[in-house]
């Protein structure tokens, strides 16, 4: 690794059920962060990190839920996690509902092992469907895909729906990301009890790991959450199954759909870098042929 840092890194994915009480969820997150630290973790992705302060409120379009948003600077959850990260010497991505003047974002702040806030990523892809009505609350992110040089590794962090887009993973690894992290809130579909996206969800991200030859950490919440909507109650059962994938997409640690979990995996980033270089997927890229990716319909190449 660069800058004289050690090659081995221990990553962790946490998984738990959220209440709709901020203090309870923060206490649970801190308890599991300390448990992961006890197992040797260096970088910890808090389960339900996507809006983990409360229930996933995007099941409904309700004006009062905008009151959950807070400005980035001085955000109490970020400040608390900075203190925890510094105490334990850990890297912790912290997601939150961001208010920025008249804009609102689904955001994540990256906290380094000395408690430093390394910067912000704002979710780029915003879904809009039954139970996942995020376009009502969130502007499309304007940060672009970013990487963050932490004490232990250069990491890329994207949020939930971003994980379905291979372009996002490739953009982060092109910028040098050595490990990808995806905090998530996904489960059942309120309009179709028979639709289970769990296996599809996992395979897509395993593909990102394998296609880019990097480890990948995905954390999802568990539990049933009911939100009152204008059409009655909406219910999502979050299916957990948080996991850590290795650089060929192999699953190296996995949780189930019902229980709290602290997943741990260790990777030698220098060995993975050598494998990534020798495999040739970045050597043999042809960026000049990919202009079609700048279009919506695949035909207007004037851009």
Secondary structure, DSSP 8 states (H G I E B T S, - for coil): -GGG--SEEEEEEEE-B--S-HHHHHHHHHHHHHHHHHTT-SEEE-TT-TTTTS--GGGS--GGGGGG-B-STT-HHHHHHHHHHHHHT-EEEEEEEEEETTEEEEEEEEE-TTS-EEEEEE-----EETTEEGGGT-----S-S-EEE-SS-EEEEEEGGGGG-HHHHHHHHHTT-SEEEEEE--B-BTTBTT---HHHHHHHHHHHHHHHT-EEEEEE-EEEEEEEETTEEEEEEEE---EEE-TTS-EEEE--SSS-EEEEEEEEHHHHHHHHHHH-TTTT--GGG-GGGG-SSS-----
